[in-house]
């Protein structure tokens, strides 16, 4: 059925070209030819692209050491009940029967793992683009050209935030691929993917651009602006090129969305314009510098927009502003909604993040935000991106309607959970299936505000919840997993 659908799509596409007399960059269709002739010309076009591009596509094998998982999860109690998540040293000794040092020594016995992926030459002297997740932490990287030629590769630089990596082999006069302008790519355009899926070298598949600006919500990379395609992509395609009909690279194949683990017609590629910026910095400096606002952002939904008295869900909500960094220095506050950057509208959080990340530290940007219904303009001088924060998980007064238990944030808890200098109450228990759990609140979450008003202890928390619940919705400002965000909880209506 699936193959029949593909054949029908090709025939239909060829007929449209024939009827409309559309000229493509690679070939032109004779209006006097038959539908079979049109299909034949289309096939020849794909064949020419494949013939030209395939020699520049390489197979990559990365060998790395992995830590053997010898022991149960530290969250599992030997008695089947909850454990104290703050007392890891005691837990290690009691559960494993030996001190942590000895356990760590045993875990240093590292078996090896081999990762296979793809890449493509972008210069005649051996520079290759691929995915970070293919070569990250690799101790040995082997590149295969054609069927029999192998090279030992050097990792020039990796960027986990974009999932782009650059490696190099010592060679010369190699075929290489040119970059297209991925910003001009349109939904519906034909694209071709070449790679080594499941060990099958130089596999060519074709499809169209299904969508642009896709995000995996940080599952693969911090900066995401994926091209979605229905060209068949499977394990091993990672790092291979996505080409336009001129045979130029528009993206780096990076991931699939699948419920089975195999291709289901949803492949994601990193736009080559984003990758090109990363490549230039990795080659010249070995690292990537990005502008940094010093804010935590989130997309608007209907509930949040209503809570902030906004008429639509366009724009990006700022849920936290870091003291001393660019946004705070410019006067931007938590609760502001960014709607423009440098005169261009901003609709989604990944769009805002990518546009800021493409700029260098010290660059100035013009930002327009909505604050209390009014438009305000700010000039922001971007800072340098600091190291990521690390936040631990946390642990004890029940709020029945929400299904959670909270306790005051003590100095000890703040230090253990990474909440130093903050105020609020810590969630110590969440009932399964409760409103709190369905809203993404978990053990260790810090609740800082209710309906834009700070709460500093459990007494203030209860009072604020009771007052807020009268309106049917509760707007929380929370922090967990190193990020601050707004959450709206809609309470069920009670029978009168």
N, C-alpha and C positions, 0 to 999 in steps of 0.2 A: 504493500500500500504506500509506504513511504517513498520507494523508488518510483512508483507510478506518479506520485505527486510531483517529484522533482522533474521527471520527464515532461509532465504537462506544463510546469512552470517555464522550462526552457523553451518549449514549443511556443507557448503564449508570448514569452518575451521576444522571441524571434519574429513572430507574426506582427507584434506591435512595431518592431523596428522596420519590418518590411513595409507595412502600411504607411507609417509616418515618414519613412525615409530618413530616419535619424542617422547621423554620422558619428561614429565612435572614434576615439583617438587612435585605436589600434587598427580598425578596419572600417570600410564603408560598405553598406549593403546596396547591391544593385536592385533597383525597384522592379526590374523586369525578371528577376530571378524567382524561383519557386521557394516555398517555405523550407523545403529540404536544403536548398542551396544556402538559405539564410542561416539555418542551423549549422551547416557545414562551415560557413565562414566564422560563425561564433566559436565553434569548436577549435578552428585553426587559430583564432585569437588567443584562446586560453592556452593552446599548445605553445604558441610563440612566447607568451609570458613565462610559462613553466620552463621552457628550454633556456631562456635567457637568465632567469632568476635562480633556478635550482642549484647551479654550481656554487653560488655564494651562500647557500644555506648549509649549515653544519650540524652535526650531531655532537652532543656534549655529554660526557660522563663525569660526574663529580663524586669523589670518594670522601667520606667524612666519618668521624667517630661519633657514636651515640652512647648515651648513658643507659645502661640496662636497668629496666624497671623490676627490681627484685622484690620490692616490698609493697604492701597494701598502701592505699592513699592515707595520708596523715589525718584525713578527716574521718576515717573509719575507726570506731572504738572497738577494742577487743571484746567488749560486753554488749555491743549492738546498740548502745545508747549514745547520746551526745557527749562530746569531749570539750574540754576547755581550750578554745582556739588560741588563747593567749599564752599557754604554758607548754611550748613546743619542746623545751629541753627535757622536762619531766616526762612528757609523752613519748619522746624518742627512747629514753632509757627504759621506761616501763614496758612499752609495747615491743620493742625490738630486742630487749634484754641485753643491750650493750650501749655504750656511750656513742654520741653522734660522730665523734672523730673516727671510731672504728668502722661505723657504717659508711661514712664518706670514703674511707680507704677502699672498702669493698666495691663501692660504686665507681671507682676509678678504673675498674676493668671494663674497657670500652670496646664493644664489638664495632665492626665497620659497616657502613651503609653506602650503597651506590645509588646515586640519583641520575636518571637519564632525562635529557631535555634537548632543546634545540637552540640555535642561535643563527646569526647571519653576519657575514663580513660587510663592513662599512668603509673599508679602505684597502688599497692593494697591499699594504704592509702588515696586515693581519689583525687589525682591531675588530672586535666582535661585540655585538650587542646581544644580551640575553636577559633573563629574569634573575633577580636577586635570589628568589627561592630555589633556583636551580643550583647556584654555586655558593650560596651563603655558608660560611664556616667550612668550606671544602679544604681538605689537606692536599688533594691532588685533583687536577682538572685535565681531562683528555679531550681533545677536539678531533673529530673525524671528518675529513674532507672526502667527498666521493664515497667509494666503497672500501678503499684499502689504505688511504693515506691518513696517518695519525700524527698529531702534534701534542706535546705537553704545553699547556696554556698557563699563563700568568694572570692572576686576578689583579686588574688595574685598580678597581674600586667597586664598591657595592653601595646601594642606597635602599635600605629596607623601607623607607618612607614612601617611595614610588615603585618599589619592586623592580628596579632597573639595575643592571650590573654591566660592567665592561671588562672583558678579558682580552688577552692578546697572545698570538702565536708568532714565532719568529719565521717570517716568510716574506716573499715579495711577488709582485706582479700577479696577485690573485684577483679573480673576478669579485666585484662587490656591488652592493645595492645602493641606490640613491634614495634620498628622502623626498617625500611629497610634502605638501602643506596640509596637515590633517585638519586644520581649522576650516578648510574649504570643503571637506568631505560632507556629503549629503546623505540623508536617510534614503534608502532605495538604490544607492549605487552598488554596482557589482564589485566584489572584492574576492581575492584569492589567498588562501592560507597554504603555506608550505612548511613542513616540519617532519618530525620523526615519531609519530604517535605509535605507542605500544611496540617500539623497536622497528617499525617499518619505515626505513629511511626515505627521505625525499617524497613524501606523500603529498599530493596536490588535491585540495578541495576548493570548491567555489560556492559563493552565496552572495547575499546582499547585506548592506548595512541596515540592521534592524532598528537601531536607536543610537543616540549619542548621549553623553553625560551620565552614564550609569554609575551606580555606586554599590559596593558590597558592604557598606557601613563599617569600614575599617577592618574587615576580616582578612584582607590581603595586604593592603597598604594604607598609609595615613592620607596620602594625596591620591584621590581617585577621580577619574573623569573618563571612564571606560567607553570604548566603542563596542556596541553589541552587534554580533553577526550570527547568521545561521549557517555560515560555512562550517563544515564538520571539524571540530577540534576535540582531541582526546588527550589522555595522559601521554606526555612525551612531546606534544606540540608546544609546551611552554617555552618561551623565548624565541620562537620562530616568527617570521615576518607575515604581516597582513598587507597585501599589495593591492594597488588600484589597477585599472586597465592600462595604465602607462607602464606597468611593471615597477612602480616606485613604492616605497614603504610608507604606509599610512599608520601602522600600529605594530606593537609587539604582542603576540598572543600570550595571554597570561593565565586565564582561568575559564572554567565552565560552570554553568549553573545547572545542576542535575540532581534528580532524586534517585538515580540508579548508579551514579559513578561514571557513566559513559555519556557520550554525546546525545543531547536532546534538542539540539538546534539553538542553544543559547551559549555562545562563546563571547568572551570579553577580551579586549585588547587595549593596551596602553597607547594613547595617541602619540604619534612619533614626535610631535612638537614638544610635548612634555619630556619625552625620553631624550630628545636632542639637547635640551637645556641641561639635563642631568649628565649626559655623556660629556659635554664640553667641560663641565666643572670637575668631573671625576678624572678626566685625562689631564687637565691642567693643574689641579690641586689635590686630587685624590680624595676629596670630600665635597659635600654639597652644602652651600650656604643658602639659607632661605630667610626672607623677611618674616617677622613675627609680631603679631598684634598684642599678645598677652591676654587673650580672652578665651572663654569656653563658649561654644556656639551650638545651636540646635535648630532644626527645621521647625517651622510653624505648622500646627495642625488646626483644625476647626476649634477645638476646645481651648487651646492656648490663645488663638487669635481673639476669641470671645472674651477670655479672661483679661486680655490687654486692650480691650475695646477697639480692636482692629476690624476693618470691614472685609479684608481678604487675607489669605495665608501666604502671600508673597513676601519675601524678605527673610532675613536670618536673625533669630533671637539670640541676644547675648545674655548668657546665664551667669557668667562670672567674669570679673575684670581683675587681673593680677596687679597688685600694688607695685608701683615703681617701673612698670613697663609701658610700652608705647601707647596703648589705648587709654590707660588711666592718665598719663601725662597730657593727652590731648583733650581730656574731659569726657570721655565716653564712660557710660555707667551700665551696670547690670540692669536688664529690662529694656534697653534700647534695641530697636529693630533696624538692622542695616538693610537699606534698600538700593543704594548705589555705591559704586566705587569708580572713581575717575570718570564720572559721567555715564557709566554703563550700569544698567539695572542688575541686581543680584537677587536671585530667587531661592537658591538652595545653599545649604551650609558647605557642601563639598565644592561648590562653585566659588564661594568666598574664600575658602581655605586654599584652593588651587591658585587663585589669582594673586593672593598675598604671597603664597609660597614661591611663585615665579619671580618675585622681586627680590632684590638684594637688601641686606640690612643697611639702614641709613636712607633708603629710598623714601620719598614722601608721597603719600596717597591722599586723595580727597574722598572723604566718606560722608554720605548722607544717611542719617538715621531718623527713625520716628520715635519721639519721646512724648508720652502723654498726648498723643494725637497730633503733635506738631513736628514739622520737618526741621532738622538741625544739621548744619554742615560743620565738619571738622577736618583739619589737616593733621595727618598722623605721620610721624617719622618712625619707620619700622625699626624694631629692635632685632637682635640676633636670637635665633631659637635656642633656648636653654635645654639642658638634659631633661628627659622625661621624669615625671614624678613616679614614685612607687608607693602604693598604698596597700596595707595588709587587710585581712578580713577581721571583722570584729564580733563582741558578745553583749543585761537586764534592766513596768507598769503597763498593762494591756489596754489598748484602745479597741473596744469590741467591734465597732462598725468597720474599722479599717483592717482589723486582723493583724495587728502588730504590737510588739512590746518595745518600750524605749527606756533608756536610762540617761542620767546626766553625763555629759562629757567631762570626765576627770582629766587631770594632767597626765596621769598614767595612761589612760585610754588614748588621749590625743597623741602621745608619743608613740605608742604601739601601732596606731592606725594611720599615722601620718597626718593628723589634723591639728598640728601645733599652730597656735595663733588664731584658730577658728573658734566659733561658738555654735551651740546647737545641742541636739539630743541624738544619741546613737541608737539605732535599731538593733535590738538583741535577739528578736525572734519574729518570724513571719509565718502566719498560718498558711498551709497549703490551700490554694484556690481562693484566697482572700483578695479583697480589693487591692491591698498593698502589693501582694505578689503579682497580680495581673497588671499592675502599673509599673513593674520593674524594680520595686523596692526589695532589698534583700538584707540579710544579717550584715551588720557593719556599716550600713548606709548612715550618713550624717544628715539629719534634717535641720536646716539652718533658718528657713523662713516659712511662714504660712501666710498666704495672701499678701505677700510683699512686706510682711512685718517680721523682724527677727524674733526667734525664740531661743532663750538661753538655758532653760531647765525644763523638767517634766511638768511642773506646775503651769508655766507659761504655754507649754505645748498643748496641754489638755484644754486650757481656757481658749486658746486660739482655734483648736479643732472644733470645739463646741460652737463658737461664734461663726466660724466659717461654714460649718455644716448646715446652718440655717438657709444658706443660699443654694444648697443642692450640689455644689462643687467645691473642691478644696484645691487651691494652687500651692504646691510645695516647691521650695528650692532645696535640692538635695545634692549631696556629693558622694560619689562612690567610684571605685576603679580609677581614681586619679582625675575625675572630671566632675564638673558642677553642671547641673541642668535643671530646668523647670519640669514639673510633672503635674498634670491635672487629674484628680480623682473625682469621678462623677458618682455621687451616692444614689443608691436605689430609692425610689419614692416609696414612702411608707403609707399604708392604708390609714385614712382618717377615721 
